[in-house]
């Protein structure tokens, strides 16, 4: 049912078509009558094909089953060309199933149930493929990491061996030098000498500083009378 404007209610119009067949395929040609192919909606089951392009509708209950995923539709020169692949390779002699109303309804119901089941299976297969792809990517990533780890270990092992070889060569060179130095004359060790030190006594308890030396001398001059008995001052007289 299509709605046009605000108040008008119209039934869809049945579209014209022509058809032909071989033992393997059925071809249906549908003129679009100026309708853009972008607005055409096509849905199929194993025995139903429905083409909707407003205001036209083509709903066909096929004589026998087709293989949906092998069938195709092509738009060319204003005509929709539908190629359906037969499930059984034989001539039909007619395009649509002829039977009672109840038989047609039951057949349509079964066809849609089969399509829903096929869709469910395809969804599950797609999910399984996604999981398998993720697992494969994970395994490839782990393999790359393992390869990189092995490469780094090999580099470390080479550097370690080079360092050890260099160290052994150094030790061998030192031992060889020591063997040659046994014949070299070495002077005797010098005799021990004892040295004694005496610190210069100070009147003040603080260390001697150049910045305070003048102040200290002025202090001694001013207080010489009181410090006369100090042995350190007696030496400075």
Buried (B, 14 or more C-beta within 10 A) or exposed (E): EBEEEEEEEEEBEEBEBEBEBEEEBBEBEBBBEEBEBEEBEBEBBBBBBBBBBBBBBBBBBBBBBBEBEEBEBEEEEEBBBBBBBBBEEEEBEEBEBEEEEEEBEEBBEEBBEBBEEBEEEEEEEEEEEEEEEEEEEEEEEEEEEEEEEEEEEEEEEEEEEEEEEEEEEEEEEEEEEEEEEEEEEEEEEEEEEEEEEEEEEEEEEEEEEEEEEEEBEEBBEEEEEEBEEBEEBEEEE
